[in-house]
Amino acid sequence: MKQRVLVNSAILASFFLLPWWFAGLLAVASLFIVKDFWEILVWGFAFDIFYGLHGGAHDTFYWGTTIALILYAASVPIRKRISIS
């Protein structure tokens, strides 16, 4: 539990203080550090809210949330194969 709070705090700090790609890399790395890191879906949605292009010529779907969902689904079998936490 302590690890989960620490990782989410680090992602939150990097989300507001560092470039967007650093927070993204930290969230993807957290998939393999924290067991069952479903919070990546919340971070993907937050990425869409702050950095997503909505409306106009760039009428996009929630790509951050979609990518987070795909990464989470892909990390489950990978975690079982490499047996990290």
Secondary structure, 3 states (H helix, E strand, C coil): CHHHHHHHHHHHHHHHHCCHHHHHHHHHHHHHHCCCCCHHHHHHHHHHHHHCCCCHHHCCCCHHHHHHHHHHHHHHHHHHHHCCC
